[in-house]
Amino acid sequence: MKKVSIILPVYNEAKIIRQILMSYYNEICRKFSPEIIELIVAEDGSTDGTKEILFSLHKIIPFKLISRNERKGYAKAVSDALKNCKGEWIFFSDSDGQYNPSDFWKLWIQRDRCDMVIGRKVRRRENIYRIVLSKGFHILINVLFGLKLHDADCGFRLIRKEVVQAIINDVKLLEYSFWAEFTIRACLKGFKICEVPIAHNERLYGETHIYRLSKIPKIVIRQLIGLARLYIEVKNSR
């Protein structure tokens, strides 16, 4: 079994994917022995040339490419990648350039204390409406599920494989907050969670593919419905 699996999800990031992938490879992968680390790129039906760039990079650096022509959506693509990991520890990072790969080491040194180490964005570099919505969302999930987390939905985290195996097949209700539901279920299963402050940058190129302003009303409604269903499920299971 590998010691560490690194997952980078990718969708239509042709402008930056070469820079992102090389930065994670150089900062993390090259500092481990090749036999104990694997790098997985979960490409989700890109149409902007991202696939072709990944194919060319595959000749330069070693990584496992999961790619299909059809779009699965973020949650399904991430879920499938998590199920394909061989590492005892799984490090996940969104690949839009908003995280620093060097912050991996802040999480790594905490691995003996926790089953999952989540990056806590100290200063979010996003539109004000996303910041407000995020704060409201996290207050709501803390109240509903008795948590004390600041950034449960952060896409930068280190996870023990046992956590993934225990809950991955149950994460299906929060369409737009895969990691929030994952974190909630992990907490309720009794896994130990800790948060570590990390940097958060503005996107290197373009805008978010999911949380566009025009989609916010639809997202809020679906999130509330998903939270209600999750709350009822949890309540009925106690």
Buried (B, 14 or more C-beta within 10 A) or exposed (E): EBBBBBBBBBBBBBBBBBEBBBBBBEBBBEEBEEEEBBBBBBBBBBEBEBBEBBEEBBEEBEBBBBBEEEBBBBBBBBBBBBEBBBBBBBBBBBBBBBBBBEBBEBBBEBBEEBBBBBBBBEEBEBBEEBBEBBEEBBEBBBEBBEBEBBBBBBBBBBBBBEBBEBBBEEBBBBBBBBBBBBBBBBBBEEBEBBBBBBBBEEBEEBEBEEBEEEEEEEBBEBBEEBBEEBBEEBEEEE
